[in-house]
């Protein structure tokens, strides 16, 4: 039995601006490792650190308030001038 979860990607710019972006609204994700999504993300011009968080949930959810049944993982991007 294949169990599908919902995935959302949200990001928050450095603490100086605290701009929050929803890169991917909750959408189904098939089980498996290293899944490719049929989309791309374009970063804004704000320099500094940006924390991108992936939220995984078995049921539909609001990205502003995911329920306790969701799990998450994150990574930090360091955006700098070339």
Secondary structure, 3 states (H helix, E strand, C coil): CCCCEEEEEEEECCCCCCCEEEEEEEEEECCCCCCCCCCCCCCCCCCEEEEEEEEEECCCCCCCCCCCCCEEEEEEEEECCC
